[in-house]
Amino acid sequence: MKNFINKKNFGFMMVEVLVVSSIITASVLGAMAVAQKSISISRQSVHTAQAGFLLEEGAEAIRILRDNAWTNISNLNINTDYYLVFSDGTWITSTTPSEIGKFTRKIRISNVNRNATSQDISVSGTNDVNTKLITVSVSWIEGGRTITKSLPFYIMNIFS
């Protein structure tokens, strides 16, 4: 009789071991999935912050170009992609793509129209040669897809 009870308890103990090992395996796999997702989100957050700094730097570079001479801005072709290069202690524009680590920063210049009576910026109206719409864009590849952040702003010829 004693042998029968031990075999029955042994079989029940095997079921308990299988259940416990299944619970532990599921918990470990779940924790690993959460850790992997948090690392991915953390990496994306760092890249987004870096892109923000590159956008701000691009805007400051455009202001420096404007401060050096308005022709640095006004002579650029409209709707052409330009890339900023720091050379000989100042910023210059180039049409040759350049990368900053994993990021690509582009500058695009657009004309600005003003309403003839109110002088407000409008879709239609006369072209204001002393105001340009600048769009700084930073793009990078994250998880197999391209992410782009943009910063549009107006710049004026304040020295005319």
Secondary structure, 3 states (H helix, E strand, C coil): CHHHHHHHHHHHHHHHHHHHHHHHHHHHHHHHHHHHHHHHHHHHHHHHHHHHHHHHHHHHHHHHHHHHCCHHHHCCCCCCEEEEEEECCEEEEECCCCEECCEEEEEEEEEEEECCCCCCEECCCEEEEEEEEEEEEEEEEECCEEEEEEEEEEEECCCC
